[in-house]
Amino acid sequence: MALLYMFTRSAWQPAVDLYQTTDGLLLVAEVGGCRPEQLQITVERQRVILAGRREPPIKAGRWLLGEIAWGAFERVIPLPAPVDPQGARAERRDGLLLVTCPLGAAVSAPVHVAIHSRE
């Protein structure tokens, strides 16, 4: 039953939390199993777009139980206030992606944010 479920799902979606801090907004996403080069982050004035791909953890052997979701994903997270895309920073730590965005924006062009890794 679990194998059927895994193969019929179209995609997985990483869980996301959004916090307001004294400096702006902090978005935290569960991206365990994704390498930084498999993730793309775009910050716009009032949204963050997370896209990427997680590969199956093991490619050899015969599946007996399959509960770990994998494949391509894209999440569009609306933000409650305008942010400055130029000031956005991203860090991957302990299987989490942390994207910080300072509040206020004069810039409206989307910005692709590089990920710094602490793993």
C-alpha positions as CSV (number, residue, x, y, z in Angstrom):
1,M,0.0,0.0,0.0
2,A,2.8,2.5,0.9
3,L,4.5,1.9,-2.5
4,L,1.3,2.5,-4.4
5,Y,0.8,5.8,-2.5
6,M,4.4,6.9,-3.2
7,F,4.2,6.2,-6.9
8,T,0.8,7.9,-7.4
9,R,1.7,11.2,-5.7
10,S,2.6,13.9,-8.2
11,A,5.1,15.8,-6.0
12,W,6.1,16.4,-2.4
13,Q,6.0,19.8,-0.7
14,P,8.4,20.8,2.0
15,A,6.8,22.1,5.2
16,V,7.3,25.8,5.7
17,D,7.1,28.1,8.8
18,L,7.1,31.9,8.5
19,Y,8.2,34.2,11.4
20,Q,8.3,37.9,11.9
21,T,11.6,39.0,13.5
22,T,12.8,42.4,14.6
23,D,14.7,42.7,11.3
24,G,12.1,41.3,8.9
25,L,10.7,37.9,8.0
26,L,12.3,34.5,8.4
27,L,11.1,31.6,6.3
28,V,12.1,28.1,7.4
29,A,11.6,25.1,5.1
30,E,12.2,21.4,5.7
31,V,14.5,20.4,2.9
32,G,16.3,17.4,4.3
33,G,17.8,15.3,1.5
34,C,18.1,18.2,-0.9
35,R,21.6,19.4,-1.7
36,P,22.0,23.2,-2.1
37,E,22.5,22.9,-5.8
38,Q,19.1,21.2,-6.1
39,L,17.3,24.2,-4.6
40,Q,16.3,27.5,-6.2
41,I,15.1,30.5,-4.2
42,T,13.5,33.6,-5.7
43,V,12.5,36.5,-3.5
44,E,10.0,39.1,-4.8
45,R,8.4,42.0,-3.1
46,Q,5.7,40.1,-1.4
47,R,6.4,36.4,-2.0
48,V,9.1,33.8,-1.9
49,I,9.3,31.0,-4.5
50,L,11.1,27.8,-3.4
51,A,11.7,25.2,-6.1
52,G,13.9,22.1,-6.2
53,R,14.2,18.4,-6.4
54,R,14.9,15.6,-3.9
55,E,16.2,12.4,-5.2
56,P,15.4,9.0,-3.8
57,P,17.7,8.3,-0.9
58,I,18.8,4.9,-2.1
59,K,18.8,3.8,-5.8
60,A,19.9,0.2,-5.3
61,G,17.9,-2.7,-3.9
62,R,14.2,-3.5,-3.9
63,W,11.7,-1.3,-2.1
64,L,9.8,-3.0,0.6
65,L,8.3,0.1,2.2
66,G,8.3,3.6,0.7
67,E,7.2,6.5,2.9
68,I,9.9,9.1,2.1
69,A,8.6,11.5,-0.4
70,W,10.9,12.6,-3.3
71,G,10.7,14.4,-6.7
72,A,10.4,17.9,-7.9
73,F,8.5,20.6,-6.0
74,E,7.6,24.3,-6.2
75,R,6.1,26.4,-3.4
76,V,5.0,30.0,-3.6
77,I,4.8,31.5,-0.2
78,P,2.9,34.8,0.0
79,L,4.5,37.3,2.5
80,P,2.4,39.5,4.8
81,A,4.4,42.6,4.1
82,P,6.8,43.9,1.4
83,V,10.4,42.8,1.7
84,D,13.6,44.0,0.1
85,P,14.7,41.2,-2.3
86,Q,18.2,42.6,-2.6
87,G,18.8,42.1,1.1
88,A,17.5,38.5,1.2
89,R,19.9,35.8,2.5
90,A,19.6,32.0,2.6
91,E,21.3,29.4,4.6
92,R,21.0,25.6,4.8
93,R,21.5,24.1,8.3
94,D,20.6,20.7,9.8
95,G,18.2,19.8,7.0
96,L,16.4,23.2,7.1
97,L,16.5,26.1,4.7
98,L,16.4,29.5,6.4
99,V,15.6,32.5,4.2
100,T,15.8,35.9,5.9
101,C,14.2,38.9,4.2
102,P,14.4,42.5,5.5
103,L,11.2,44.5,5.5
104,G,10.5,47.3,3.2
105,A,11.2,47.4,-0.5
106,A,12.0,50.0,-3.1
107,V,13.1,47.3,-5.5
108,S,10.4,45.3,-7.3
109,A,12.6,43.0,-9.5
110,P,12.8,39.3,-8.4
111,V,16.2,38.2,-6.9
112,H,17.6,34.7,-7.0
113,V,19.2,34.0,-3.6
114,A,22.4,31.9,-3.2
115,I,22.4,29.3,-0.4
116,H,25.1,29.2,2.1
117,S,25.5,25.8,3.8
118,R,26.6,25.0,7.4
119,E,26.5,21.3,6.8
